[in-house]
Amino acid sequence: MPAYLTYVWRPVPGKRHAFPVAATKLAPEETATAYCGAEVEAATLHDLNEIAWILEPTCMDCWKHLAGNPPTR
């Protein structure tokens, strides 16, 4: 595992996805792609409230990808 963080978890409508750190630096109108392939507007990665962190379930496809077991499709 790298000595520094290369991904971040963000709750977006539907699930809490993992994104490359670079996705947090995109312009709001750009598209961010999660490790599972889900695409969201970069604006949804900012200004998150605590309730969203609690309510949105973790994307297990992102989880598997980061664990080194990419989902099979």
LOTI-296012 format. One line per 4 residues: number of its first residue (from 1); for each residue z, x, y of N, C-alpha, C, O. Coordinates in Angstrom, 1 decimal, decimal comma. Layout:
<atoms>
NUM> Z:X:Y:Z:X:Y:Z:X:Y:Z:X:Y ~ ... .
</atoms>
This chain:
<atoms>
1> 0,0:0,8:-1,2:0,0:0,0:0,0:0,0:0,9:1,2:0,7:1,9:1,3 ~ -0,8:0,5:2,3:-0,9:1,4:3,5:0,5:1,4:4,2:1,3:0,5:4,0 ~ 0,7:2,4:5,0:1,9:2,6:5,7:2,0:1,7:6,9:3,0:1,6:7,6 ~ 0,9:1,0:7,2:0,9:0,1:8,4:0,3:-1,2:8,0:-0,4:-1,3:7,0 .
5> 0,6:-2,2:8,8:0,1:-3,6:8,4:-1,4:-3,7:8,7:-1,8:-3,4:9,8 ~ -2,1:-4,2:7,8:-3,6:-4,4:7,9:-4,0:-5,9:8,0:-5,1:-6,2:8,2 ~ -3,0:-6,8:7,8:-3,3:-8,2:7,8:-2,1:-9,0:8,5:-1,0:-8,4:8,6 ~ -2,4:-10,2:8,9:-1,3:-11,1:9,5:-1,5:-12,4:8,8:-2,6:-12,8:8,5 .
9> -0,4:-13,1:8,7:-0,5:-14,5:8,2:-0,4:-15,4:9,5:0,4:-15,2:10,4 ~ -1,2:-16,5:9,5:-1,3:-17,4:10,6:-1,4:-18,8:10,0:-2,3:-19,1:9,2 ~ -0,6:-19,7:10,5:-0,8:-21,1:10,1:-1,9:-21,8:10,9:-1,8:-21,8:12,1 ~ -2,9:-22,3:10,3:-3,9:-23,0:10,9:-4,0:-24,4:10,3:-3,4:-24,5:9,2 .
13> -4,6:-25,3:10,9:-4,5:-26,7:10,3:-5,0:-26,7:8,8:-6,1:-26,3:8,5 ~ -4,1:-27,0:7,9:-4,4:-27,1:6,5:-3,6:-26,1:5,7:-3,1:-26,5:4,6 ~ -3,5:-24,9:6,1:-2,8:-23,9:5,3:-2,4:-22,7:6,2:-2,9:-22,6:7,3 ~ -1,6:-21,8:5,6:-1,2:-20,6:6,3:-2,1:-19,5:5,6:-1,9:-19,2:4,4 .
17> -3,0:-18,9:6,4:-4,0:-18,0:5,8:-3,6:-16,6:6,3:-2,9:-16,3:7,3 ~ -4,2:-15,6:5,5:-4,1:-14,2:5,9:-5,4:-13,7:6,5:-6,5:-14,1:6,0 ~ -5,3:-13,0:7,7:-6,4:-12,5:8,4:-6,3:-11,0:8,6:-5,1:-10,6:8,7 ~ -7,4:-10,3:8,7:-7,3:-8,9:9,2:-6,7:-8,9:10,6:-6,9:-9,8:11,4 .
21> -5,9:-7,8:10,9:-5,3:-7,7:12,2:-6,3:-7,8:13,3:-6,0:-8,4:14,3 ~ -7,5:-7,3:13,1:-8,6:-7,4:14,1:-8,9:-8,8:14,5:-9,4:-9,0:15,6 ~ -8,7:-9,8:13,6:-8,9:-11,2:14,0:-8,1:-11,6:15,1:-8,5:-12,5:15,9 ~ -6,9:-11,1:15,3:-6,0:-11,5:16,4:-6,5:-11,0:17,8:-6,0:-11,4:18,8 .
25> -7,5:-10,1:17,8:-8,0:-9,5:19,0:-9,4:-10,2:19,4:-10,0:-9,8:20,4 ~ -9,9:-11,1:18,6:-11,1:-11,8:18,9:-11,0:-12,7:20,1:-9,9:-13,2:20,4 ~ -12,1:-12,9:20,8:-12,1:-13,8:21,9:-11,9:-15,2:21,3:-12,3:-15,5:20,2 ~ -11,3:-16,1:22,1:-10,9:-17,5:21,6:-12,1:-18,3:21,0:-11,9:-19,1:20,1 .
29> -13,3:-18,1:21,5:-14,4:-18,8:21,0:-15,1:-18,2:19,8:-16,0:-18,9:19,2 ~ -14,6:-17,1:19,4:-15,2:-16,4:18,2:-14,6:-17,0:16,9:-13,6:-17,7:17,0 ~ -15,2:-16,7:15,8:-14,8:-17,2:14,5:-14,0:-16,1:13,8:-14,5:-15,0:13,6 ~ -12,9:-16,5:13,3:-12,1:-15,5:12,5:-12,2:-15,9:11,0:-12,2:-17,1:10,7 .
33> -12,3:-15,0:10,1:-12,5:-15,3:8,7:-11,3:-14,8:7,9:-10,9:-13,6:8,0 ~ -10,6:-15,7:7,2:-9,4:-15,3:6,4:-9,9:-14,6:5,1:-11,1:-14,6:4,8 ~ -9,0:-14,0:4,5:-9,3:-13,2:3,2:-9,9:-14,1:2,2:-10,6:-13,7:1,3 ~ -9,6:-15,4:2,2:-10,1:-16,3:1,2:-11,5:-16,8:1,6:-12,2:-17,5:0,7 .
37> -11,9:-16,5:2,8:-13,3:-17,0:3,2:-13,2:-18,1:4,2:-14,3:-18,5:4,8 ~ -12,1:-18,7:4,4:-11,9:-19,8:5,4:-12,2:-19,3:6,8:-11,8:-18,2:7,1 ~ -13,0:-20,1:7,6:-13,3:-19,7:8,9:-12,7:-20,6:9,9:-12,7:-21,9:9,7 ~ -12,1:-20,1:11,0:-11,4:-20,9:12,0:-11,8:-20,3:13,3:-12,1:-19,1:13,4 .
41> -11,6:-21,1:14,4:-11,8:-20,5:15,7:-10,6:-19,6:16,0:-9,5:-19,9:15,7 ~ -10,9:-18,4:16,6:-9,9:-17,4:16,9:-8,8:-18,0:17,7:-7,7:-17,5:17,7 ~ -9,1:-19,0:18,6:-8,1:-19,6:19,4:-6,9:-20,1:18,6:-5,8:-20,2:19,1 ~ -7,2:-20,6:17,4:-6,1:-21,2:16,6:-5,1:-20,2:16,0:-4,1:-20,5:15,5 .
45> -5,4:-18,9:16,2:-4,5:-17,8:15,7:-3,4:-17,5:16,7:-2,5:-16,7:16,4 ~ -3,5:-18,1:17,9:-2,5:-17,8:18,9:-1,7:-19,0:19,3:-2,0:-20,1:19,0 ~ -0,6:-18,8:20,0:0,2:-19,9:20,5:0,7:-20,8:19,4:0,5:-22,0:19,5 ~ 1,3:-20,2:18,4:1,7:-21,0:17,2:3,2:-21,4:17,5:4,0:-20,7:18,1 .
49> 3,5:-22,6:17,0:4,9:-23,0:17,0:5,6:-22,8:15,7:4,9:-22,7:14,7 ~ 6,9:-22,8:15,7:7,7:-22,6:14,4:7,4:-23,7:13,4:7,5:-23,4:12,2 ~ 7,2:-24,9:13,9:7,0:-26,0:12,9:5,8:-25,8:12,1:5,8:-26,1:10,9 ~ 4,7:-25,3:12,7:3,5:-25,0:11,9:3,8:-24,0:10,8:3,2:-24,1:9,7 .
53> 4,6:-23,0:11,1:4,9:-22,0:10,0:5,6:-22,7:8,8:5,4:-22,3:7,7 ~ 6,4:-23,7:9,1:7,2:-24,4:8,1:6,3:-25,4:7,3:6,4:-25,5:6,1 ~ 5,5:-26,1:8,0:4,7:-27,2:7,4:3,5:-26,8:6,7:3,2:-27,4:5,7 ~ 2,8:-25,8:7,1:1,6:-25,4:6,4:1,9:-24,6:5,2:2,6:-23,6:5,3 .
57> 1,3:-25,0:4,0:1,5:-24,2:2,8:0,7:-22,9:2,8:-0,3:-22,8:3,5 ~ 1,2:-21,9:2,1:0,5:-20,6:2,0:-0,8:-20,8:1,2:-0,8:-21,5:0,2 ~ -1,9:-20,2:1,7:-3,1:-20,2:0,9:-3,0:-19,3:-0,2:-2,9:-18,0:-0,1 ~ -3,0:-19,8:-1,4:-2,9:-19,0:-2,6:-4,1:-18,1:-2,9:-3,9:-17,0:-3,5 .
61> -5,3:-18,4:-2,4:-6,4:-17,6:-2,5:-6,2:-16,3:-1,7:-6,6:-15,2:-2,1 ~ -5,7:-16,5:-0,5:-5,4:-15,3:0,4:-4,4:-14,4:-0,3:-4,5:-13,2:-0,4 ~ -3,3:-15,1:-0,8:-2,2:-14,4:-1,5:-2,7:-13,6:-2,6:-2,4:-12,4:-2,8 ~ -3,6:-14,2:-3,5:-4,1:-13,5:-4,6:-5,0:-12,3:-4,2:-5,0:-11,2:-4,8 .
65> -5,8:-12,5:-3,2:-6,6:-11,4:-2,7:-5,8:-10,2:-2,2:-6,1:-9,1:-2,6 ~ -4,7:-10,5:-1,5:-3,9:-9,4:-1,0:-3,1:-8,7:-2,1:-2,7:-7,6:-2,0 ~ -2,8:-9,5:-3,2:-2,1:-9,0:-4,3:-3,0:-8,1:-5,2:-2,5:-7,5:-6,2 ~ -4,3:-8,1:-4,9:-5,2:-7,3:-5,7:-5,8:-8,1:-6,8:-6,5:-7,5:-7,7 .
69> -5,7:-9,4:-6,8:-6,2:-10,3:-7,8:-7,1:-11,4:-7,1:-6,7:-12,5:-7,1 ~ -8,3:-11,0:-6,6:-9,1:-12,0:-5,9:-9,4:-13,2:-6,8:-9,6:-13,1:-8,0 ~ -9,3:-14,4:-6,1:-9,6:-15,6:-6,9:-11,0:-15,6:-7,5:-11,9:-15,1:-6,9 ~ -11,1:-16,2:-8,6:-12,5:-16,4:-9,2:-13,0:-17,7:-8,9:-12,3:-18,7:-8,8 .
73> -14,3:-17,7:-8,5:-15,0:-19,0:-8,2:-16,2:-19,2:-8,9:-16,9:-20,1:-8,7 .
</atoms>
